[in-house]
Amino acid sequence: MQKGNIGVTTENIFPVIKKFLYSDHEIFLRELVSNAVDATQKLKTLSSIGEFKGELGDLTVHVSLDKETITVSDRGIGLTAEEIDKYINQIAFSGANDFLEKYKNDANAIIGHFGLGFYSAFMVAKKVEIVTKSWKEDAKAVKWSCDGSPEFTLEETEKADRGTDIILHIDDDCKEFLEEARISSLLKKYCSFLPVAIAFGKKKEWKDGKQVETAEDNVINETTPLWTKKPSELKDEDYKEFYRSLYPMSDEPLFWIHLNVDYPFHLTGVLYFPKVKSNIELNKNKIQLYCNQVYVTDSVEGIVPDFLTLLHGVLDSPDIPLNVSRSYLQSDSNVKKISTYITKKVSDRLQSIFKNDRSQFEEKWNDLKIFINYGMLTQEDFYDRAKDFALFTDTEGKHFTFEEYQKLIKENQTDKEGNLIYLYANNKDEQYSYIDAAEAKGYSVLLMDGQLDIAVVSMLEQKLEKSRFMRVDSDVIDRLIVKDDAEKQTLPQEKQDELSALFKSQVPAIDKSEFTVMAQSLGEAAAPVVITQSEYMRRMKEMANIQAGMSFYGEMPDMFNLVLNTDHKLIKEVLQREETACGNDLTSLNVQMNTLDTERKSLRKQHEGKKQDEIPTAEKDQLESLDKQWDELKEKKNGLLTAFAGKQPVVRQLIDLALLQNGMLKGEALTRFVKRSIELIG
Ligand code: ADP
């Protein structure tokens, strides 16, 4: 029997392994099972080139549980005593302490760096034994044993069969790994697609109301998973079935892409466009990353472009440096190439579905658009490809490419400055009257009700030349697309102001909303009162809700315009009644105010260019008094108008109707409106 010290420079490597790798303890199983698979694959290779001439026989790798031990057994190449010495005893260690310190929270990094795969067994075992017999003729079976100190023993032993048993005597604080359910779930997670059969115990069946073991091995993996097969051999149903096996609770996927590259890197996999029902679901199912069919992780950030992390499926590449830190990944040139490749593949696939089966593409667009929009927003090169197949949808559900839509609206929706005006709504019901008005004018209205559409609108305004997006309710219909300068307004300014003041006095207080009342000539057929909200202000608020650092806008009240249509019969009648009721009073007030105004204006003119102390005190006082008198008259006038408006139920009624149309009439105001309506009918 041979005794010796394991060749590490640090005396106490095992406590280090144990302590630092705490969070990732479970990966020991992945490491041991994939070593067993590697040893099996190597034997198959030796056999295929004729170097190994014996029978391969059943090559199933067995994982078994006992009271205190986990054993992983293979019938692979095995190890000779010399090989144990070389591969197990001499772990090349340089600068171990520094490295361990740096990566102490990243088990993968440590294991990868030191080829510590096998030693990860010590994360869960107080003692590990290797019982192995090499495939080589006349090889003697050997048993290596180590109890977690840097000392080991190596002795000859009896072993009938070729291959290796790794026996883990599980540590007291790791008893969970002796539970069948735990090992079963770990095998499922890490080993489901390993290329050699892995058996965990025996298959069970129901007999006389009890589960009993059969003689058949319980093979837990699929050795040739879908992505390793040729696309030409696969049917749609195969892809769907594989998807179901990965994500049993999810709806059928929309599309899939089978990836297969040999050069300049190796990558296989299948990516699925999922049908997502909610945001929560979006983040729950993830792309799984494999390395030669060994599961590595489901956090693929950095490897695939951000927007594609929303996809589902598997990627398998031996060329992704799996055992290094995330920041390293991002600068790795292979990883960059892979990311670019995947982006291109995804866009090619979408492009081809769009071209070859546009109706299918359109049918699925609603589910698809979140991915495509997200991609266009975050990835320049994806935008350049996607702009040809990304779609607009109008309020009637018709789809257009960007180019088709431009052509459609060019004629009728170009303003006097040559800007193409895209009209959109984001709620068909709430904005119905505005959509209706726009369509009556022959305009097309897009429906932009997606989660990302606010951002898409801003992006497109930057990408598309001379293009602006306006929500249908952002101005009165005639001003949505301004085609000429002609400002038609027949009512004198003074009358407009009076009308506005009159209505303003009756606008109810609505929380976090402010109204600017104005009079405009909108035509006899248009509504008497129209509420609009400036595109710019609304967008600022919307952006504030999705972007940090803009909370200033988020706090501001919503600013609305209440536009009075001076061409409408009811508005004209209000004006007439006002004229009759307080015309004389108003005229006299106006005359007085105008006189005061002329006076103070001429005084101000005299003061122009003078410093404050050069102006005589008497003149300053006079000016102050003029202002005061004017303000008083103005107040009086407002009082007059308010008193008049208060006696005109139609004023309040018209305002309320406009509010109602915009879903802004609620609570007490709504109840009062209903009552007033009944009275008016009666
Ligand atoms: P790695 O697998 O990264 O080389 P490990 O520490 O897991 O590092 O294993 C070290 C070496 O031990 C392997 O390269 C292999 O030569 C040998 N080895 C480990 N497990 C087995 C096994 N089950 N059968 C044969 N050889 C093995």
Residues whose N, C-alpha, C, O or C-beta is under 5 A from the ligand:
A	BS01	ADP	N35 A36 A39 G78 L79 Y87 G115 L116 G117 F118 Y119 T164
